[in-house]
Amino acid sequence: MRVLLVAAGLAVLVVLAACAGCTSSATPSYTVDSNGVLSVTCAPVTTNETVIFANATYTESKIILHTQTGDVVTYLSYPKDPKAVLLYLPGAGEKISGHAGRMVQYAADGYAFMFLDYRGRGGETAGYPLNPNTDYALFENREWPEYYLTICDISSAQAMLSSRFNVPVYAIGGSNGGRYAAVAAGVDKNFTGYIGISTADWGIKNVVLEQGGSGDILRFAESLEPSTYLPTISPRPVWMFHNATDPIIPFADGQALFATANPPKTFIEFNGDHGINPDVDARLIALWAQIYGTQT
């Protein structure tokens, strides 16, 4: 995916107190440092949960995150005592219905799975599709870009899941969702690790450089790229999955992003074409069986 950003004018960085992750008391704020690394202090959220289905194996519910800037829709499936949680950021066009079997499978193997319908994805959560120009204008005006709000949404979901289950929470995403998940895992050190599937950098930073952009506009572009954050995830683990003939995000682009991560990291070529599929599920569950000792 190639996203254009017009390199015009310089932004004044937001200079406010910030920290990684989300807090419930501090004034909401963000900063971007000289290397383009985003830090956020997120506004508190409330939640509303509706149980959709429950049996002896798992419970599935719809949870609405009520943020100060709009509601964010999520779906959660979980066994009675999960060993870990996958906080999943879907790619464009993915429907919760397409993950029904997956949610049962992970629950049967002892894991909770949350599908987070992030802003602008075209699902149930309101917002506009990623637009660097619009977000940069907000950044210049010392307002919150939607991209940064999304990172707070992910961090808020992590905090809720960690408090609820008191187990490790991993940021996982496919395609575009893998990009958001990588940034969130870098910004919020409370994530246990990162799993990216069929994903790579946006390419926004390269566009800005090609246009001769520098200073704050370059710093803003860097703040959007997964490669800015992947090195900071260590010593937490990074797993990346990609297919050699991916028709949407080239295999080489996925390898280039993976190269920016520090150990421990693992790159796995899977069978399929693009995005999460049963082969990825099987490989991931097998890997986690070695860590958590659970596999049906």
PyMOL commands that set and color helices and strands:
alter all, ss='L'
color gray80, all
select helices_A, chain A and resi 96-108+132-140+146-165+176-187+204-210+215-224+226-228+230-233+251-259+278-292
alter helices_A, ss='H'
color red, helices_A
select strands_A, chain A and resi 29-32+38-41+46-54+59-67+70-78+84-89+111-117+169-174+193-197+238-242+265-269
alter strands_A, ss='S'
color yellow, strands_A
deselect
rebuild
show_as cartoon
